[in-house]
């Protein structure tokens, strides 16, 4: 079963404002689905979209980033 997110949850996941998410949806810059008038997001599709838009450092060396808060 797909893990679906609301606009608010997608904004939290991407660390963006909800208004930015709505702008990205209106420009079709981000993968989304509509059920009636509701805009929803598939978590797996968002994760793939993030990976596809990740800019890696020149030279191919990747730094490890700590997820510690």
Buried (B, 14 or more C-beta within 10 A) or exposed (E): EEEBBBBEBBBEBBEBEEEBBEEBBEEEEBBBEEEEEEBBBBBEBBEEBEEEEEEEEEEEEEEEEEEEE
